[in-house]
Amino acid sequence: MLPIIISTGSTKLDPDTRKLIRSHVMLGKNRGKARRSKSDDRADVEHDETCSGKTRTLRKQSDPLIWTPPCIVPQRVGSEASLIQFADTVEPALATNIIRFSYMSKRTLFTLERCLFIQEKKELWHNLLVVDPIYLHAMAFIAQDFFDGLPGWQSKKASLHFLKTLQLLRERLSLPDEQAKPSDATIMVVLFLTTHAYAMKDFDSANHHLKGLHRIVDLRGGVAHFTDDLKLKHEIYRCDLSIALQNCTRPLFFDDQFGLSILTVPTLDEHVNERFLEKIDGSLARTWGLMKSFCILVNNAIRKQQRLPLEFFLETMVSVMYRLLDLKFDAGSIAEAIRLGLLAFSAHVFLKWQDTQRPYIQFAASYKASLVSLKSLDGISSRIMLWLLMVGGTSLFSTSDDEWLKPWLRVNSQLCNIHSWLEMRDVLESFLWIGAIYDTPGNDLFESALLQPSPEMYLPSV
């Protein structure tokens, strides 16, 4: 029962009475409220820090004289795509996928990319999404296909953007303004079409787009003049070489002067072991020497965690692969076997996408036929046969070739007195080898080959 307090006049209340009145008033204010814990007070502080972006010391929220305004500014409004004014209309969900795909495409695409210094062009990809509708629609159908899992052909939504890309591209190429045709955006779109068709195994369309790309690039004076964008130049060469290997045809972008520049490229003579090739063909020996120098520099860069310039990677790829595709030797000769082995090795280094295997069926068949029909090693050490077999097995042949490849590999290992992977690796590295690319599949192939029988039919002639 509460006491009745009567106060008259101006006489000050005694301390005990004032305390009683204060406690009575606060009972009404606190009715229905749970007692705040220290953790609740800390939560208020953390919430205020999140909203303001800086640390502040707050007074207790239980103080009735303190009012803290709620946080009304969200941390993020909409998606990243909602902040971009695209060059044409695309569905919101697809716009988000385009942004996601663009970021994902910047990840490491091939194994050696992590040891290369690649300077991005100042004009970033999103600039073209904003100003060029053809580039936007090309990215739209490629991104949609990517997230659909490449089912064999575009989904209905992707097909619409694919057709829109072709329509706008035809309109641009029909313009009388010659300067509009060879723009970077136009070249990149045709390169997208070519690469996409190749990835979908639509090789007829890939060849058609590649020819169009070649004509457009010619309007710019040839791909050799793309000095301001080495990455674009690099992808054009990679696409050309991949299709040439797939079809076993001559590449379209072969530049005689650039291809022959290999004759003047210095090599690391103290490390190069191409003397066994000098009596076969001088150009093949010099190509081998250049690739040997490349392997040594790359292995050293990976070991020391250094980066090499993209120009070094690009020039070696072009000098080696275009020259090898231009050389021809008699079927069944050791020179032809080495040319194809060196080409298979280089293709795996320069052209293979990371975690993606696209078999070159005709090229693999030609390489196998060259090995099987090999008449003689012409006095060359049988260790070169080990390298030829290991390169084919790790970079070109499929599991369907195990029946003939592994027994032959085991026989040659025994002939060379090799019984462990470390011994095998020493032999391979004395020729051409890049550990970051070949060690894991090479070890797996060698270990599995040891379990295979050794029929005499695969003994090579020495």
ROVO-42358 format. One line per field, with one value per residue (C-alpha): residue number from 1; residue in three letters; chain; x, y, z. Coordinates in Angstrom, 1 decimal, always signed. Layout:
BEGIN
nr	c(NUM; ...)
rest	c(ALA; ...)
kette	c(A; ...)
xx	c(X; ...)
yy	c(Y; ...)
zz	c(Z; ...)
This chain:
BEGIN
nr	c(1; 2; 3; 4; 5; 6; 7; 8; 9; 10; 11; 12; 13; 14; 15; 16; 17; 18; 19; 20; 21; 22; 23; 24; 25; 26; 27; 28; 29; 30; 31; 32; 33; 34; 35; 36; 37; 38; 39; 40; 41; 42; 43; 44; 45; 46; 47; 48; 49; 50; 51; 52; 53; 54; 55; 56; 57; 58; 59; 60; 61; 62; 63; 64; 65; 66; 67; 68; 69; 70; 71; 72; 73; 74; 75; 76; 77; 78; 79; 80; 81; 82; 83; 84; 85; 86; 87; 88; 89; 90; 91; 92; 93; 94; 95; 96; 97; 98; 99; 100; 101; 102; 103; 104; 105; 106; 107; 108; 109; 110; 111; 112; 113; 114; 115; 116; 117; 118; 119; 120; 121; 122; 123; 124; 125; 126; 127; 128; 129; 130; 131; 132; 133; 134; 135; 136; 137; 138; 139; 140; 141; 142; 143; 144; 145; 146; 147; 148; 149; 150; 151; 152; 153; 154; 155; 156; 157; 158; 159; 160; 161; 162; 163; 164; 165; 166; 167; 168; 169; 170; 171; 172; 173; 174; 175; 176; 177; 178; 179; 180; 181; 182; 183; 184; 185; 186; 187; 188; 189; 190; 191; 192; 193; 194; 195; 196; 197; 198; 199; 200; 201; 202; 203; 204; 205; 206; 207; 208; 209; 210; 211; 212; 213; 214; 215; 216; 217; 218; 219; 220; 221; 222; 223; 224; 225; 226; 227; 228; 229; 230; 231; 232; 233; 234; 235; 236; 237; 238; 239; 240; 241; 242; 243; 244; 245; 246; 247; 248; 249; 250; 251; 252; 253; 254; 255; 256; 257; 258; 259; 260; 261; 262; 263; 264; 265; 266; 267; 268; 269; 270; 271; 272; 273; 274; 275; 276; 277; 278; 279; 280; 281; 282; 283; 284; 285; 286; 287; 288; 289; 290; 291; 292; 293; 294; 295; 296; 297; 298; 299; 300; 301; 302; 303; 304; 305; 306; 307; 308; 309; 310; 311; 312; 313; 314; 315; 316; 317; 318; 319; 320; 321; 322; 323; 324; 325; 326; 327; 328; 329; 330; 331; 332; 333; 334; 335; 336; 337; 338; 339; 340; 341; 342; 343; 344; 345; 346; 347; 348; 349; 350; 351; 352; 353; 354; 355; 356; 357; 358; 359; 360; 361; 362; 363; 364; 365; 366; 367; 368; 369; 370; 371; 372; 373; 374; 375; 376; 377; 378; 379; 380; 381; 382; 383; 384; 385; 386; 387; 388; 389; 390; 391; 392; 393; 394; 395; 396; 397; 398; 399; 400; 401; 402; 403; 404; 405; 406; 407; 408; 409; 410; 411; 412; 413; 414; 415; 416; 417; 418; 419; 420; 421; 422; 423; 424; 425; 426; 427; 428; 429; 430; 431; 432; 433; 434; 435; 436; 437; 438; 439; 440; 441; 442; 443; 444; 445; 446; 447; 448; 449; 450; 451; 452; 453; 454; 455; 456; 457; 458; 459; 460; 461; 462)
rest	c(MET; LEU; PRO; ILE; ILE; ILE; SER; THR; GLY; SER; THR; LYS; LEU; ASP; PRO; ASP; THR; ARG; LYS; LEU; ILE; ARG; SER; HIS; VAL; MET; LEU; GLY; LYS; ASN; ARG; GLY; LYS; ALA; ARG; ARG; SER; LYS; SER; ASP; ASP; ARG; ALA; ASP; VAL; GLU; HIS; ASP; GLU; THR; CYS; SER; GLY; LYS; THR; ARG; THR; LEU; ARG; LYS; GLN; SER; ASP; PRO; LEU; ILE; TRP; THR; PRO; PRO; CYS; ILE; VAL; PRO; GLN; ARG; VAL; GLY; SER; GLU; ALA; SER; LEU; ILE; GLN; PHE; ALA; ASP; THR; VAL; GLU; PRO; ALA; LEU; ALA; THR; ASN; ILE; ILE; ARG; PHE; SER; TYR; MET; SER; LYS; ARG; THR; LEU; PHE; THR; LEU; GLU; ARG; CYS; LEU; PHE; ILE; GLN; GLU; LYS; LYS; GLU; LEU; TRP; HIS; ASN; LEU; LEU; VAL; VAL; ASP; PRO; ILE; TYR; LEU; HIS; ALA; MET; ALA; PHE; ILE; ALA; GLN; ASP; PHE; PHE; ASP; GLY; LEU; PRO; GLY; TRP; GLN; SER; LYS; LYS; ALA; SER; LEU; HIS; PHE; LEU; LYS; THR; LEU; GLN; LEU; LEU; ARG; GLU; ARG; LEU; SER; LEU; PRO; ASP; GLU; GLN; ALA; LYS; PRO; SER; ASP; ALA; THR; ILE; MET; VAL; VAL; LEU; PHE; LEU; THR; THR; HIS; ALA; TYR; ALA; MET; LYS; ASP; PHE; ASP; SER; ALA; ASN; HIS; HIS; LEU; LYS; GLY; LEU; HIS; ARG; ILE; VAL; ASP; LEU; ARG; GLY; GLY; VAL; ALA; HIS; PHE; THR; ASP; ASP; LEU; LYS; LEU; LYS; HIS; GLU; ILE; TYR; ARG; CYS; ASP; LEU; SER; ILE; ALA; LEU; GLN; ASN; CYS; THR; ARG; PRO; LEU; PHE; PHE; ASP; ASP; GLN; PHE; GLY; LEU; SER; ILE; LEU; THR; VAL; PRO; THR; LEU; ASP; GLU; HIS; VAL; ASN; GLU; ARG; PHE; LEU; GLU; LYS; ILE; ASP; GLY; SER; LEU; ALA; ARG; THR; TRP; GLY; LEU; MET; LYS; SER; PHE; CYS; ILE; LEU; VAL; ASN; ASN; ALA; ILE; ARG; LYS; GLN; GLN; ARG; LEU; PRO; LEU; GLU; PHE; PHE; LEU; GLU; THR; MET; VAL; SER; VAL; MET; TYR; ARG; LEU; LEU; ASP; LEU; LYS; PHE; ASP; ALA; GLY; SER; ILE; ALA; GLU; ALA; ILE; ARG; LEU; GLY; LEU; LEU; ALA; PHE; SER; ALA; HIS; VAL; PHE; LEU; LYS; TRP; GLN; ASP; THR; GLN; ARG; PRO; TYR; ILE; GLN; PHE; ALA; ALA; SER; TYR; LYS; ALA; SER; LEU; VAL; SER; LEU; LYS; SER; LEU; ASP; GLY; ILE; SER; SER; ARG; ILE; MET; LEU; TRP; LEU; LEU; MET; VAL; GLY; GLY; THR; SER; LEU; PHE; SER; THR; SER; ASP; ASP; GLU; TRP; LEU; LYS; PRO; TRP; LEU; ARG; VAL; ASN; SER; GLN; LEU; CYS; ASN; ILE; HIS; SER; TRP; LEU; GLU; MET; ARG; ASP; VAL; LEU; GLU; SER; PHE; LEU; TRP; ILE; GLY; ALA; ILE; TYR; ASP; THR; PRO; GLY; ASN; ASP; LEU; PHE; GLU; SER; ALA; LEU; LEU; GLN; PRO; SER; PRO; GLU; MET; TYR; LEU; PRO; SER; VAL)
kette	c(A; A; A; A; A; A; A; A; A; A; A; A; A; A; A; A; A; A; A; A; A; A; A; A; A; A; A; A; A; A; A; A; A; A; A; A; A; A; A; A; A; A; A; A; A; A; A; A; A; A; A; A; A; A; A; A; A; A; A; A; A; A; A; A; A; A; A; A; A; A; A; A; A; A; A; A; A; A; A; A; A; A; A; A; A; A; A; A; A; A; A; A; A; A; A; A; A; A; A; A; A; A; A; A; A; A; A; A; A; A; A; A; A; A; A; A; A; A; A; A; A; A; A; A; A; A; A; A; A; A; A; A; A; A; A; A; A; A; A; A; A; A; A; A; A; A; A; A; A; A; A; A; A; A; A; A; A; A; A; A; A; A; A; A; A; A; A; A; A; A; A; A; A; A; A; A; A; A; A; A; A; A; A; A; A; A; A; A; A; A; A; A; A; A; A; A; A; A; A; A; A; A; A; A; A; A; A; A; A; A; A; A; A; A; A; A; A; A; A; A; A; A; A; A; A; A; A; A; A; A; A; A; A; A; A; A; A; A; A; A; A; A; A; A; A; A; A; A; A; A; A; A; A; A; A; A; A; A; A; A; A; A; A; A; A; A; A; A; A; A; A; A; A; A; A; A; A; A; A; A; A; A; A; A; A; A; A; A; A; A; A; A; A; A; A; A; A; A; A; A; A; A; A; A; A; A; A; A; A; A; A; A; A; A; A; A; A; A; A; A; A; A; A; A; A; A; A; A; A; A; A; A; A; A; A; A; A; A; A; A; A; A; A; A; A; A; A; A; A; A; A; A; A; A; A; A; A; A; A; A; A; A; A; A; A; A; A; A; A; A; A; A; A; A; A; A; A; A; A; A; A; A; A; A; A; A; A; A; A; A; A; A; A; A; A; A; A; A; A; A; A; A; A; A; A; A; A; A; A; A; A; A; A; A; A; A; A; A; A; A; A; A; A; A; A; A; A; A; A; A; A; A; A; A; A; A; A; A; A; A; A; A; A; A; A; A; A; A; A; A; A; A; A; A; A; A; A; A; A; A; A; A)
xx	c(+0.0; +1.5; +1.8; -0.2; +2.2; +0.9; +3.0; +2.0; +3.8; +7.4; +9.1; +11.6; +11.0; +13.4; +15.7; +13.8; +10.5; +12.0; +13.5; +10.1; +8.3; +11.0; +10.7; +6.9; +7.0; +9.5; +7.2; +4.7; +7.4; +8.9; +5.7; +5.6; +9.3; +11.8; +15.1; +17.8; +20.9; +24.4; +24.5; +21.5; +23.4; +26.3; +24.0; +22.8; +26.4; +27.2; +24.1; +24.9; +28.5; +27.1; +24.9; +27.3; +30.4; +32.5; +32.9; +31.0; +30.4; +26.7; +24.9; +22.6; +19.3; +17.5; +18.1; +14.7; +16.3; +18.3; +16.7; +18.7; +17.3; +17.1; +19.4; +17.5; +20.3; +20.7; +24.2; +23.4; +20.6; +19.8; +22.4; +25.5; +23.6; +21.0; +23.7; +24.7; +22.9; +23.3; +23.5; +20.2; +17.4; +18.2; +16.2; +17.2; +18.2; +20.3; +21.9; +23.1; +24.4; +26.4; +28.1; +28.7; +30.1; +32.3; +33.9; +34.2; +35.9; +38.7; +39.8; +42.8; +42.0; +45.1; +47.8; +50.6; +48.5; +49.5; +53.1; +52.4; +52.2; +49.1; +48.3; +44.6; +43.5; +42.3; +38.9; +37.3; +34.7; +31.8; +32.5; +31.5; +28.4; +27.3; +28.1; +27.9; +24.6; +26.3; +28.8; +26.1; +23.9; +27.0; +27.9; +24.2; +23.9; +27.4; +26.6; +23.2; +24.8; +27.4; +24.9; +22.7; +25.6; +26.2; +23.4; +24.3; +22.7; +21.4; +18.3; +15.4; +16.4; +20.1; +19.0; +17.1; +20.3; +22.3; +20.1; +20.1; +23.9; +24.0; +21.4; +23.2; +26.5; +25.3; +23.9; +27.2; +29.3; +27.0; +27.6; +29.7; +31.8; +34.9; +36.0; +33.1; +34.0; +37.4; +36.6; +37.8; +34.1; +33.4; +36.5; +35.7; +32.2; +33.3; +35.9; +33.2; +31.1; +34.1; +35.2; +31.7; +31.0; +34.3; +33.4; +30.0; +31.9; +30.1; +33.3; +31.6; +30.3; +33.6; +35.4; +32.9; +33.3; +37.1; +37.2; +35.1; +37.4; +40.4; +38.8; +37.9; +41.4; +42.9; +41.1; +43.3; +46.5; +46.7; +46.8; +50.6; +49.6; +47.5; +50.2; +47.8; +45.9; +48.1; +45.4; +43.0; +45.9; +46.7; +43.1; +42.9; +46.1; +44.9; +41.5; +43.2; +45.7; +43.0; +40.8; +43.8; +44.8; +41.2; +40.8; +44.4; +44.5; +46.8; +46.0; +44.6; +46.7; +50.1; +52.5; +55.6; +57.9; +56.8; +56.9; +60.4; +61.6; +62.4; +65.6; +67.0; +65.7; +68.6; +68.4; +70.0; +72.8; +74.2; +70.9; +69.5; +70.0; +68.9; +72.1; +70.4; +68.1; +70.7; +71.3; +67.6; +66.4; +67.9; +64.5; +63.1; +66.2; +65.9; +62.2; +63.0; +65.7; +63.3; +60.7; +63.5; +64.5; +60.8; +60.5; +63.6; +62.5; +58.9; +60.1; +62.4; +59.7; +57.3; +59.9; +60.9; +57.2; +58.0; +56.0; +57.0; +55.6; +52.7; +54.8; +57.2; +54.4; +52.8; +55.9; +57.0; +53.6; +53.4; +57.0; +56.9; +53.4; +53.0; +56.4; +55.6; +52.3; +54.2; +56.9; +56.3; +58.4; +58.0; +55.5; +57.3; +60.4; +61.7; +61.6; +57.8; +57.3; +59.3; +57.4; +54.1; +55.3; +56.6; +53.3; +51.3; +53.5; +53.1; +49.4; +48.9; +51.0; +49.6; +46.1; +44.5; +41.9; +42.4; +40.2; +38.9; +39.9; +39.0; +40.5; +42.0; +40.7; +42.4; +45.6; +45.7; +45.2; +48.0; +50.4; +49.5; +50.0; +53.4; +54.6; +53.3; +54.8; +58.2; +60.7; +63.9; +65.2; +68.1; +70.8; +69.0; +68.7; +65.6; +64.9; +63.4; +60.8; +59.9; +59.3; +57.2; +55.0; +54.7; +53.8; +51.1; +49.7; +49.5; +48.4; +46.6; +45.6; +42.5; +41.8; +40.9; +44.6; +45.7; +45.7; +48.6; +50.2; +50.9; +52.5; +54.8; +55.6; +56.5; +58.8; +60.7; +61.0; +62.6; +64.9; +66.1; +66.5; +63.9; +61.9; +60.6; +58.9; +61.8; +64.0; +61.4; +61.0; +64.8; +64.7; +61.7; +63.1; +66.3; +64.2; +61.1; +59.0; +57.0; +56.4; +53.4; +51.5; +52.8; +54.0; +50.6; +49.3; +52.8; +53.2; +49.7; +50.4; +53.8; +52.5; +49.6; +51.8; +54.0; +51.0; +50.5; +51.9; +54.8; +54.0; +57.0; +55.1; +55.7; +59.4; +60.9; +63.7; +67.0)
yy	c(+0.0; +3.4; +6.2; +9.4; +12.4; +15.8; +18.9; +22.5; +25.8; +26.3; +24.2; +21.8; +18.1; +16.0; +13.7; +10.5; +11.9; +13.1; +9.6; +8.0; +10.3; +9.7; +5.9; +6.1; +8.1; +5.7; +2.8; +4.1; +4.8; +1.3; -0.6; -3.3; -2.9; -5.7; -4.9; -4.1; -6.2; -5.1; -7.1; -5.0; -1.8; -3.1; -4.0; -0.4; +0.8; -1.7; -0.8; +2.8; +2.1; +0.2; +3.0; +5.9; +4.2; +5.3; +4.4; +6.6; +6.3; +6.2; +7.0; +4.3; +3.9; +3.4; +7.2; +8.8; +12.0; +10.3; +9.6; +7.9; +8.1; +4.8; +4.0; +4.9; +4.6; +1.0; -0.3; -1.1; -0.1; -2.6; -4.6; -3.5; -3.8; -1.3; +1.3; +0.9; +2.5; -0.1; +0.6; -1.2; -2.9; -6.2; -8.1; -7.2; -10.7; -11.1; -7.7; -9.1; -12.2; -10.1; -8.3; -11.6; -13.3; -10.3; -10.5; -14.3; -14.1; -12.2; -15.2; -17.2; -18.8; -20.8; -22.2; -19.8; -16.7; -16.4; -15.9; -13.2; -9.5; -8.5; -4.8; -4.2; -1.8; +1.6; +1.1; -1.4; -3.9; -2.0; +1.0; -1.0; -2.3; +1.3; +2.6; -0.3; -2.3; -5.0; -5.8; -5.7; -8.3; -10.5; -10.5; -11.2; -14.4; -15.6; -15.0; -16.6; -19.7; -19.8; -19.9; -22.3; -24.7; -24.8; -27.3; -27.8; -24.7; -21.4; -21.3; -19.3; -16.2; -16.5; -17.1; -13.8; -11.9; -14.0; -13.1; -9.5; -9.5; -10.9; -8.4; -5.3; -6.6; -7.0; -3.5; -2.1; -3.9; -2.6; +1.0; +3.1; +4.4; +2.2; +3.5; +1.8; -1.7; -2.3; -0.8; -2.8; -3.4; -4.9; -7.1; -8.3; -9.3; -11.3; -12.9; -13.8; -15.4; -17.4; -18.6; -19.4; -21.5; -23.3; -24.1; -25.4; -27.7; -25.9; -25.8; -24.8; -21.6; -21.1; -21.2; -18.8; -16.3; -16.6; -15.7; -12.6; -11.8; -12.0; -9.7; -7.1; -7.2; -6.7; -3.3; -2.4; -3.4; -6.9; -8.3; -7.5; -3.8; -4.3; -2.9; -0.9; -4.0; -7.1; -9.1; -8.7; -9.6; -12.6; -13.9; -13.5; -15.6; -18.3; -18.6; -18.9; -21.5; -23.6; -23.8; -24.6; -27.5; -28.7; -28.8; -29.6; -26.6; -23.6; -20.7; -17.5; -15.1; -16.4; -13.5; -14.6; -11.9; -12.4; -16.2; -16.1; -13.9; -17.0; -17.2; -14.2; -14.9; -15.6; -18.8; -19.9; -21.9; -23.3; -24.9; -25.8; -29.4; -29.3; -30.6; -34.0; -32.1; -30.1; -32.9; -33.3; -29.7; -26.3; -24.6; -27.3; -27.2; -23.4; -23.8; -26.4; -24.2; -21.2; -23.4; -24.8; -21.2; -20.4; -23.5; -22.6; -19.0; -20.0; -22.6; -20.1; -17.5; -19.9; -21.0; -17.4; -16.2; -13.7; -12.4; -12.3; -9.8; -10.8; -9.9; -12.7; -15.2; -13.9; -13.7; -17.2; -18.7; -17.1; -17.8; -21.4; -22.6; -20.8; -22.0; -25.6; -25.5; -24.3; -27.0; -30.4; -33.6; -37.1; -39.3; -41.9; -39.7; -38.7; -35.1; -35.3; -37.1; -34.4; -31.6; -33.0; -33.7; -30.2; -28.8; -30.9; -29.7; -26.0; -26.3; -27.6; -24.7; -21.8; -22.8; -25.0; -23.4; -24.2; -27.2; -27.6; -30.3; -29.9; -32.8; -32.2; -35.4; -35.1; -33.8; -36.6; -39.2; -37.7; -37.8; -41.4; -42.4; -40.6; -42.5; -45.9; -45.6; -44.3; -46.4; -45.4; -43.0; -42.4; -42.8; -40.5; -41.7; -43.7; -41.2; -38.9; -41.6; -41.4; -37.6; -38.1; -40.6; -38.7; -35.4; -37.2; -38.9; -35.8; -33.2; -34.9; -38.5; -39.8; -42.8; -44.7; -44.6; -46.3; -49.7; -49.0; -46.0; -47.3; -50.7; -48.8; -46.2; -49.0; -50.8; -47.6; -46.8; -50.2; -49.7; -46.4; -48.0; -45.7; -47.0; -43.9; -40.7; -38.6; -40.4; -40.0; -36.3; -35.7; -37.1; -35.1; -31.9; -32.4; -32.0; -29.8; -29.7; -27.2; -28.7; -26.5; -27.8; -31.4; -32.8; -34.0; -35.6; -36.9; -38.6; -40.2; -41.5; -42.9; -44.7; -46.2; -47.3; -49.3; -51.6; -52.3; -55.4; -55.0; -56.6; -56.8; -55.3; -51.9; -52.2; -49.3; -49.6; -48.3)
zz	c(+0.0; -1.0; +1.5; +0.9; +0.7; +1.4; +0.8; +1.2; +1.1; -0.2; +2.3; +0.7; +1.1; +3.0; +1.1; +2.0; +0.7; -2.5; -3.1; -2.5; -5.0; -7.7; -7.3; -7.5; -10.8; -12.4; -11.7; -14.2; -16.8; -16.6; -16.5; -19.2; -20.1; -19.6; -17.9; -20.5; -20.2; -20.8; -24.0; -25.2; -24.5; -26.5; -29.4; -29.5; -29.7; -32.5; -34.4; -34.3; -35.5; -38.5; -39.5; -39.0; -40.3; -37.4; -33.7; -31.3; -27.5; -26.8; -23.6; -22.2; -24.2; -20.9; -20.2; -21.0; -22.1; -24.9; -28.3; -31.0; -34.6; -36.4; -39.3; -42.5; -45.1; -46.4; -47.1; -50.7; -53.1; -55.8; -57.7; -59.5; -62.8; -61.6; -61.5; -65.2; -68.0; -70.7; -74.5; -75.1; -73.1; -71.4; -68.7; -65.1; -64.3; -67.4; -66.8; -63.4; -65.1; -67.6; -64.7; -62.9; -66.1; -66.8; -63.4; -63.6; -67.0; -65.5; -63.4; -64.5; -67.8; -68.5; -66.1; -67.0; -66.7; -63.0; -63.9; -66.6; -66.3; -68.2; -68.5; -69.0; -71.6; -70.3; -72.0; -69.6; -70.6; -68.9; -71.1; -74.2; -72.4; -72.0; -75.5; -77.9; -78.2; -80.4; -77.7; -75.1; -76.9; -77.6; -73.9; -73.1; -75.1; -74.0; -70.4; -70.6; -72.3; -69.6; -66.7; -68.6; -68.6; -72.4; -73.0; -76.7; -78.1; -76.7; -74.6; -76.0; -74.1; -75.3; -78.9; -79.0; -78.0; -80.4; -83.3; -82.2; -82.2; -85.8; -87.0; -85.5; -86.7; -90.3; -90.2; -88.9; -91.5; -94.3; -93.3; -95.8; -93.0; -93.1; -89.7; -88.0; -89.3; -87.7; -84.3; -81.2; -80.3; -83.7; -83.6; -80.1; -81.1; -84.1; -81.9; -79.4; -82.1; -83.3; -79.9; -78.9; -82.0; -81.5; -77.8; -79.0; -81.5; -84.3; -86.4; -89.7; -88.0; -86.3; -89.6; -91.1; -88.3; -88.3; -92.0; -91.3; -88.4; -90.7; -93.2; -90.6; -89.0; -92.4; -92.5; -89.5; -91.3; -89.9; -86.4; -86.1; -85.9; -82.7; -80.5; -78.2; -77.0; -76.6; -74.9; -77.8; -80.2; -78.0; -78.1; -81.9; -82.4; -79.9; -81.6; -85.1; -83.9; -82.0; -85.1; -87.4; -85.1; -84.8; -88.6; -89.5; -91.8; -92.3; -89.9; -91.4; -89.4; -90.4; -90.9; -92.9; -91.6; -88.0; -88.3; -89.8; -86.9; -85.1; -87.2; -85.3; -81.8; -79.4; -77.4; -74.1; -75.8; -72.5; -71.7; -75.1; -76.2; -79.8; -81.3; -81.9; -84.3; -86.2; -88.7; -89.3; -90.0; -89.0; -88.7; -86.5; -84.3; -83.8; -83.0; -80.4; -79.0; -78.6; -76.8; -74.6; -73.6; -72.9; -70.6; -68.6; -68.1; -67.1; -64.7; -63.1; -62.9; -61.2; -58.7; -57.8; -57.9; -60.6; -63.6; -67.2; -69.7; -71.9; -75.0; -74.2; -74.0; -77.2; -79.3; -78.3; -79.0; -82.5; -83.5; -82.4; -83.3; -86.7; -87.7; -86.7; -88.6; -91.7; -91.6; -93.2; -93.2; -94.6; -92.9; -90.7; -90.2; -86.8; -87.9; -88.5; -85.2; -83.3; -85.2; -84.1; -80.6; -80.2; -81.6; -79.1; -76.3; -77.4; -77.9; -74.4; -73.0; -75.1; -76.0; -73.4; -71.1; -67.5; -66.4; -69.9; -72.3; -76.0; -77.9; -81.3; -82.9; -86.3; -84.9; -82.3; -85.1; -87.2; -84.2; -83.4; -87.0; -87.0; -83.9; -85.1; -88.5; -87.2; -89.1; -87.2; -84.6; -87.0; -84.3; -81.8; -78.2; -77.4; -74.6; -77.2; -77.7; -74.0; -74.4; -77.5; -75.8; -72.5; -74.3; -76.4; -73.3; -71.2; -73.7; -76.6; -76.4; -74.6; -72.4; -75.6; -76.5; -73.2; -74.8; -77.1; -75.3; -71.8; -72.8; -75.3; -72.6; -70.1; -72.6; -73.4; -69.7; -69.2; -72.1; -70.6; -67.2; -65.7; -62.7; -60.8; -61.6; -60.5; -63.0; -65.7; -64.9; -65.2; -68.7; -69.7; -68.3; -70.3; -73.4; -72.8; -69.7; -67.6; -64.2; -63.3; -66.3; -66.8; -63.5; -62.2; -65.4; -66.2; -62.8; -63.1; -66.6; -65.7; -62.5; -64.4; -67.3; -64.9; -64.3; -68.0; -69.9; -72.3; -75.7; -78.0; -80.9; -79.4; -79.1; -81.1; -83.5; -82.1)
